Amino acid sequence: MEIVRAETSDIPELCGLLSYLFEQEEEFTPDTQAQERGLKMIIESPETGDILIMRDNGQTIGMVNLLYTVSTALGGKVAVLEDMVVTPENRNGGTGRWLLKAAVQHAKKQGCMRITLLTDAVNEKAQRFYARHGFSPSPMIPMRLML
């Protein structure tokens, strides 16, 4: 297996992975055109973030986005972990663990001081997964204003 940074030529495969993710999230639905725009924005602007792809024998089997911002509380760069997904047939075998570990290492190399992520409140399996890897619940409550 290998983990590499995504390129624009990877966008169609990444959209396929995102469809798996958005089918299981309550708040989002797959929209290939929107996903293509978003992925392209990240890939073409490394200061915005990085998308890491996991491949097995050349086949894309997982991805994770790291989006960058600055925390005034910490006085430095931090990351938001977005859109981590592994193909259904590659789950429960350590693939997600390897992908998450690579994302954490990548964020450290980028100088990030913290990683924040969101999971669906009803997705207890994902919450247990992230807790096993050192993430803990935050007292912060996400709020959104759609523009």
C-alpha positions, 0 to 999 in steps of 0.5 A, a space after each residue: 500500500 502507498 499513500 500519496 498526495 492527490 493530483 487533479 487527475 485523481 478527482 474522478 476516483 475521489 468523487 467515487 469515494 466521497 459518494 460512499 461517505 455522503 451516503 452514510 452522513 445525515 447532513 450531506 448528499 452526493 453532488 459530483 459537480 460540487 465535490 469536483 469543485 471542492 477537490 480541485 480547490 484543495 489540490 490546486 491550493 496547497 496552503 488550503 490543504 492536502 488530500 491524501 490517497 491510499 492505494 493498494 496495487 494502484 487502486 484507490 481505496 481511501 482518502 482523507 482531506 486536511 484543511 489548514 487554518 490558524 488557531 489564535 488560541 494556540 498561536 499557530 497552524 491547525 488542521 481540520 480533518 475532513 472526508 476520511 473514507 475507505 471503500 467498504 470492501 477495505 474496511 475493518 482490516 487496518 486500512 483506516 488506521 494506516 490512513 489516519 496515522 499518515 494524516 496525523 504525521 502529514 499534519 505534524 510535518 506541515 507544522 500543525 498543532 492540532 487536528 479537529 474533526 467532525 463526525 455524525 452524532 449518530 455514527 458511534 462506530 466512527 466516534 469509537 474509531 477516532 477515540 481509539 486513535 487519541 481523539 477526544 470529544 470537544 465541549 465545542 458545539 458546531 454551528 453552521 450558517 449556509 450562505 
